[in-house]
Amino acid sequence: MDEYVALLRGINVGRAKRIAMADLRACVEAAGGSEVRTILSSGNVCFAGPRRSPRDWSSRIRSEIQKRAGFDCSVLVLEGTRFRDITRDNPILDAMSDGSRFLVAYFESAAVRESLVARMPPAVLPDRFAVGPDAAYLACPAGVLDSPLSIAFTKLAGVGVTTRNWNTVLRIEAALNPKSGS
């Protein structure tokens, strides 16, 4: 069994697209996942399952959510080892003083990454921005909501990108099965 992380975009924010974590676990199990663990109530799931492509897992989980919860949402799935690599390879970790003001943005595909990066304006200090193969890293020390970098990024990102703050990233990583790590 391989280990995966599913990141759902836009659930349990406001009144729309609400799903209880028990129901979300049931959706992932119905899609073929096992040892399902949800982290917080904002669409973060660790699970084990047979080797499948992340796109296949995304499609299966998204379909189960549509069927069982009655709404559509973007589901990005990463292999557990890839999630750990993205966390470990953070090129601007030194810029972080508060994990709630440091974002990791996960890309659905290389095409989404290339399109977004080509349109991003340069970061203005104290904000910092760096891009890796599967994720971007945004340091917004004065706050995420008022950061020109974060505002520009959010406008350009679209549905092929989902973000998590560093504190959440570390909680997800801690929930991964230690036996599946490197």
C-alpha positions as CSV (number, residue, x, y, z in Angstrom):
1,M,0.0,0.0,0.0
2,D,1.2,3.5,-0.9
3,E,0.6,6.6,1.2
4,Y,-1.2,9.6,-0.3
5,V,-2.3,13.1,0.7
6,A,-5.5,14.6,-0.7
7,L,-6.0,18.4,-0.6
8,L,-9.5,19.6,-1.2
9,R,-10.0,23.1,-2.4
10,G,-12.7,25.4,-1.0
11,I,-14.6,23.1,1.3
12,N,-16.0,24.1,4.8
13,V,-15.4,27.8,4.1
14,G,-18.6,29.7,4.7
15,R,-21.9,27.9,4.2
16,A,-21.4,26.3,0.8
17,K,-19.6,23.0,0.2
18,R,-19.8,21.7,3.8
19,I,-18.8,18.2,4.6
20,A,-18.2,16.5,7.9
21,M,-14.8,14.8,8.3
22,A,-16.5,11.4,8.9
23,D,-18.3,11.8,5.6
24,L,-15.1,12.8,3.9
25,R,-13.3,9.8,5.3
26,A,-16.2,7.7,3.9
27,C,-15.8,9.2,0.5
28,V,-12.1,8.4,0.4
29,E,-12.8,4.8,1.6
30,A,-15.4,4.4,-1.1
31,A,-12.8,5.6,-3.6
32,G,-10.5,2.8,-2.5
33,G,-8.5,4.4,0.3
34,S,-7.8,2.8,3.7
35,E,-6.3,4.0,6.9
36,V,-8.0,7.4,6.2
37,R,-7.1,10.3,8.5
38,T,-8.4,13.8,8.2
39,I,-6.4,16.8,9.4
40,L,-8.4,19.8,10.7
41,S,-11.7,20.3,9.0
42,S,-10.5,22.1,5.9
43,G,-10.0,19.2,3.4
44,N,-6.7,17.6,4.3
45,V,-6.6,13.8,4.1
46,C,-3.9,11.2,4.5
47,F,-4.7,7.7,3.3
48,A,-3.2,4.5,2.1
49,G,-4.1,2.7,-1.0
50,P,-3.0,0.6,-4.0
51,R,-0.6,2.2,-6.4
52,R,-2.6,4.6,-8.6
53,S,-1.7,7.8,-10.3
54,P,-2.5,10.9,-8.3
55,R,-4.9,12.0,-11.1
56,D,-6.8,8.7,-10.8
57,W,-7.1,9.1,-7.0
58,S,-8.2,12.7,-7.5
59,S,-10.9,11.7,-10.0
60,R,-12.2,8.8,-7.8
61,I,-12.4,11.0,-4.6
62,R,-14.0,13.9,-6.4
63,S,-16.6,11.6,-7.9
64,E,-17.4,10.1,-4.5
65,I,-17.8,13.6,-3.0
66,Q,-20.1,14.6,-5.8
67,K,-22.2,11.4,-5.3
68,R,-22.3,11.5,-1.5
69,A,-22.1,15.2,-0.5
70,G,-23.8,16.6,-3.6
71,F,-21.2,19.2,-4.6
72,D,-18.1,19.4,-6.8
73,C,-14.7,20.5,-5.5
74,S,-11.2,20.3,-6.7
75,V,-9.2,17.4,-5.2
76,L,-5.4,17.4,-5.6
77,V,-3.7,14.2,-4.6
78,L,0.1,13.8,-4.0
79,E,2.1,10.7,-3.1
80,G,3.1,10.9,0.5
81,T,6.8,10.9,-0.4
82,R,6.2,13.8,-2.8
83,F,4.4,15.8,-0.1
84,R,7.4,15.2,2.2
85,D,9.8,16.3,-0.6
86,I,7.9,19.5,-1.2
87,T,8.0,20.3,2.5
88,R,11.7,19.4,2.9
89,D,12.8,21.3,-0.2
90,N,11.3,24.6,0.8
91,P,13.8,27.1,-0.5
92,I,12.8,30.1,1.6
93,L,12.2,28.5,5.0
94,D,14.6,31.0,6.4
95,A,12.0,33.7,5.6
96,M,9.4,32.2,7.9
97,S,8.9,33.6,11.4
98,D,5.2,32.7,11.7
99,G,3.8,29.5,10.1
100,S,0.4,31.0,9.6
101,R,2.0,33.7,7.4
102,F,3.9,31.3,5.2
103,L,2.0,29.5,2.4
104,V,2.7,26.5,0.3
105,A,0.8,26.4,-3.0
106,Y,0.4,23.0,-4.6
107,F,0.0,22.8,-8.4
108,E,-2.3,20.4,-10.2
109,S,0.1,20.1,-13.1
110,A,3.3,21.5,-14.6
111,A,1.2,23.5,-17.1
112,V,-0.7,25.3,-14.2
113,R,2.7,26.0,-12.5
114,E,4.2,27.5,-15.7
115,S,1.2,29.6,-16.5
116,L,1.0,31.0,-13.0
117,V,4.7,31.7,-12.6
118,A,4.8,33.5,-16.0
119,R,2.1,35.9,-14.8
120,M,3.3,36.5,-11.2
121,P,4.6,40.0,-10.5
122,P,7.9,40.2,-8.6
123,A,7.7,39.9,-4.8
124,V,8.3,43.1,-2.9
125,L,10.1,42.8,0.5
126,P,9.3,41.8,3.1
127,D,7.3,39.2,1.1
128,R,9.2,36.5,-0.6
129,F,8.2,34.0,-3.4
130,A,10.0,30.9,-4.7
131,V,8.9,28.1,-7.0
132,G,9.7,24.4,-7.0
133,P,8.7,21.7,-9.4
134,D,5.3,21.0,-7.8
135,A,4.8,23.9,-5.4
136,A,5.3,27.6,-4.7
137,Y,6.3,29.1,-1.4
138,L,5.0,32.5,-0.3
139,A,6.4,34.2,2.8
140,C,4.1,37.1,3.9
141,P,5.5,38.3,7.3
142,A,3.2,41.2,7.5
143,G,0.1,39.0,7.1
144,V,-1.4,36.9,4.3
145,L,-4.6,38.9,3.8
146,D,-2.9,42.2,3.2
147,S,0.1,41.0,1.4
148,P,0.4,42.3,-2.2
149,L,2.1,39.0,-3.1
150,S,-0.6,36.9,-1.6
151,I,-3.4,39.0,-3.2
152,A,-1.7,38.8,-6.7
153,F,-1.1,35.1,-6.3
154,T,-4.8,34.4,-5.3
155,K,-6.1,36.4,-8.3
156,L,-3.9,34.4,-10.7
157,A,-4.0,30.9,-9.2
158,G,-7.3,29.5,-10.3
159,V,-8.7,26.1,-9.5
160,G,-5.5,24.2,-10.4
161,V,-3.8,25.5,-7.2
162,T,-4.5,24.9,-3.6
163,T,-2.6,26.5,-0.6
164,R,-2.0,25.5,2.9
165,N,-0.2,27.5,5.6
166,W,3.0,26.1,7.0
167,N,1.5,25.0,10.3
168,T,-1.1,22.9,8.4
169,V,1.6,21.5,6.1
170,L,3.5,20.3,9.2
171,R,0.3,18.7,10.7
172,I,-0.4,16.9,7.4
173,E,3.2,15.7,7.3
174,A,3.0,14.4,10.9
175,A,-0.2,12.5,10.0
176,L,1.5,10.6,7.2
177,N,2.4,7.0,8.0
178,P,6.0,7.0,9.3
179,K,6.7,3.6,7.6
180,S,6.1,5.2,4.2
181,G,8.6,8.0,4.6
182,S,12.2,8.2,3.6
